[in-house]
Amino acid sequence: MQVSVCDNNIDQAFRVLKKKLQREGAFPEMRLREAFEKPPVKKARQKSEAISRQRKLARKRLQREDLITSP
C-alpha cells in the first residue's frame, strides 16, 4: 500500500493511509493478532460473528423484499 506525500503534508497522508487501512479491514485483524486467543474463545467469537452476519443478511433481504412489494 502506498500513500504519496504532497508538499510535506504528513498529516493528510496519514489520514489517507488510515482510511485505506479501514477500508481493507486491517484494524480489526491487527486487534485480533495483538494477543493469543484460546481455541474455544476463538471458536465462540467466530460463531457469534457468523450469526450476526446471517442476521444482517436476513435483515437486508427482508428490507429488499419490502421495497419490491410495496406500491
Secondary structure, 3 states (H helix, E strand, C coil): CCCCCCCCCHHHHHHHHHHHHHHHCHHHHHHHHCCCCCHHHHHHHHHHHHHHHHHHHHHHHHHHHHHHHCC
